[in-house]
Amino acid sequence: MKNISTIFILFSLFIAFSGCIQKTTATTSSTSPKEKNGPKPEMAYYIDKDGDGIFEQIVPEEAPIPFGGKDEFNQKLASLYKYPASARENGISGFVVLNVLVDEFGSVQDVNIKKSLSRECDDAIKSAFTTATADGYAILKWEGVNVKYRMDYPFGFYLQ
């Protein structure tokens, strides 16, 4: 009988303690940093079909990936960028969208900011992306022809 009483007391304490944890958690924000910043913008691709400098949005059969592979690129990119201290101190979080121009041979020609978050975050990801893609991106074929393309590349900065 003593063992049953001990188990009951321990179980009651566990339930009471769990209730305290839930009450504490309920008073804080239940949204994650990613949810608070809204949905991540989509990758978008635009091609210059005719070579006339006019880009039209498309949905490629296969999304181009960096030469060397997606995993290697992600590791390289992660090692190159740092969350800017001033942005972190000021509570800046959200998305930067890069607009990247890739020629018909897979060489990254230009990287611009399409959607800005802050000067520090923009510069940090632009520099890291440019270095990480120095080897190029996959060639994009459209109707059997290599085409010059632009892509919108979103990158999130999340405060933890």
BALUMVEX-960522 format. One record per residue (C-alpha): residue number from 1; residue in one letter; x, y, z negated. Coordinates in steps of 0.2 Angstrom, whole numbers, plus 5000, padded with zeros to 4 digits. Each point is the difference from the previous one (the first is absolute). Example, Ala and Ser with C-alpha at 12.3 -4.5 7.8 and 13.67 -1.06 7.14 Angstrom:
# residues 2
REC num residuo east north   up
REC   1       a 5062  4978 4961
REC   2       s 5006  5017 5003
END
This chain:
# residues 160
REC num residuo east north   up
REC   1       m 5000  5000 5000
REC   2       k 5015  5012 4996
REC   3       n 5007  4997 5018
REC   4       i 4983  5005 5008
REC   5       s 4999  5015 4989
REC   6       t 5017  5005 5005
REC   7       i 4996  4997 5018
REC   8       f 4984  5011 4999
REC   9       i 5010  5014 4991
REC  10       l 5013  5000 5014
REC  11       f 4987  4999 5013
REC  12       s 4991  5015 4992
REC  13       l 5016  5010 4999
REC  14       f 5004  4996 5018
REC  15       i 4983  5006 5006
REC  16       a 5001  5016 4989
REC  17       f 5018  5003 5007
REC  18       s 4994  4997 5018
REC  19       g 4986  5013 4997
REC  20       c 5013  5013 4994
REC  21       i 5010  4997 5016
REC  22       q 4985  5002 5011
REC  23       k 4995  5016 4991
REC  24       t 5017  5007 5002
REC  25       t 5001  4995 5019
REC  26       a 4982  5007 5003
REC  27       t 5006  5017 4994
REC  28       t 5014  5001 5013
REC  29       s 4997  5002 5019
REC  30       s 4995  4984 5008
REC  31       t 5007  5005 5017
REC  32       s 5017  4995 5006
REC  33       p 5011  5013 5007
REC  34       k 4997  4992 5018
REC  35       e 4981  5002 4997
REC  36       k 5001  5018 4993
REC  37       n 5009  5005 5017
REC  38       g 4986  4993 5010
REC  39       p 5002  4987 5014
REC  40       k 5017  4998 5009
REC  41       p 4999  5008 5017
REC  42       e 5000  4987 5014
REC  43       m 5015  4998 5012
REC  44       a 4995  5007 5017
REC  45       y 5008  4997 5017
REC  46       y 5000  5012 5015
REC  47       i 5008  4997 5017
REC  48       d 5005  5010 5014
REC  49       k 4993  4989 5014
REC  50       d 5005  5011 5015
REC  51       g 5016  5008 4993
REC  52       d 4992  5017 5001
REC  53       g 5002  5004 4981
REC  54       i 4982  4997 4996
REC  55       f 4997  4987 4987
REC  56       e 4984  4990 4998
REC  57       q 4996  4990 4985
REC  58       i 5000  4981 5002
REC  59       v 4998  4984 4990
REC  60       p 5015  4989 5005
REC  61       e 4998  4981 5001
REC  62       e 5015  4999 4988
REC  63       a 5006  5015 4989
REC  64       p 5018  5004 5004
REC  65       i 5012  4996 4986
REC  66       p 5018  5007 4997
REC  67       f 5014  4990 5008
REC  68       g 5007  4989 4986
REC  69       g 4983  4995 4994
REC  70       k 4987  5008 4988
REC  71       d 5007  4993 4984
REC  72       e 5018  5006 5004
REC  73       f 4993  5017 5004
REC  74       n 4989  5001 4985
REC  75       q 5015  4996 4989
REC  76       k 5011  5012 5009
REC  77       l 4987  5014 4998
REC  78       a 4997  4996 4982
REC  79       s 5019  5002 4996
REC  80       l 5001  5016 5010
REC  81       y 4986  5011 4993
REC  82       k 4999  5007 4982
REC  83       y 4984  5007 4993
REC  84       p 5005  5019 4998
REC  85       a 5003  5004 4982
REC  86       s 4991  5017 5002
REC  87       a 4985  4992 5008
REC  88       r 4999  4987 4986
REC  89       e 5002  5014 4987
REC  90       n 4986  5010 5008
REC  91       g 4988  4985 5002
REC  92       i 5000  4999 5019
REC  93       s 4994  4984 5007
REC  94       g 4991  4995 5016
REC  95       f 5005  4997 5018
REC  96       v 5012  5006 5013
REC  97       v 4995  4996 5018
REC  98       l 5015  4999 5012
REC  99       n 4998  5002 5018
REC 100       v 5013  4990 5009
REC 101       l 5005  5001 5018
REC 102       v 5007  4984 5007
REC 103       d 5006  4999 5018
REC 104       e 4997  4985 5012
REC 105       f 5017  4992 4995
REC 106       g 4995  5000 4981
REC 107       s 5011  5015 4995
REC 108       v 4993  5011 4987
REC 109       q 5001  5017 5008
REC 110       d 4991  5012 4988
REC 111       v 4992  4999 4982
REC 112       n 4988  5014 4995
REC 113       i 4988  5003 4985
REC 114       k 4982  4998 5006
REC 115       k 4993  5001 4982
REC 116       s 5010  5008 4987
REC 117       l 5000  4997 4981
REC 118       s 5014  5011 4994
REC 119       r 5016  5006 5008
REC 120       e 5010  4989 4989
REC 121       c 4990  4984 5003
REC 122       d 4999  5004 5019
REC 123       d 5019  5002 5001
REC 124       a 5003  4985 4990
REC 125       i 4990  4988 5010
REC 126       k 5005  5008 5017
REC 127       s 5018  4998 4996
REC 128       a 4998  4982 4994
REC 129       f 4990  4995 5014
REC 130       t 5011  5008 5013
REC 131       t 5015  4990 4992
REC 132       a 4991  4984 4998
REC 133       t 4994  5000 5019
REC 134       a 5017  5004 5007
REC 135       d 5000  4984 5009
REC 136       g 4984  5004 5008
REC 137       y 4982  4993 5001
REC 138       a 4993  4986 5010
REC 139       i 4996  5004 5018
REC 140       l 4981  5003 5003
REC 141       k 4993  4992 5016
REC 142       w 4984  5007 5007
REC 143       e 4993  4991 5015
REC 144       g 5016  4991 5003
REC 145       v 5011  5016 5000
REC 146       n 5011  5007 4986
REC 147       v 4993  5017 4994
REC 148       k 5005  5014 4990
REC 149       y 4989  5001 4984
REC 150       r 4997  5010 4984
REC 151       m 4994  4992 4984
REC 152       d 4993  5007 4984
REC 153       y 5009  4992 4986
REC 154       p 4993  5003 4983
REC 155       f 5010  4999 4984
REC 156       g 4994  5002 4982
REC 157       f 5008  5008 4985
REC 158       y 4992  4993 4984
REC 159       l 5003  5006 4983
REC 160       q 5000  4986 4987
END
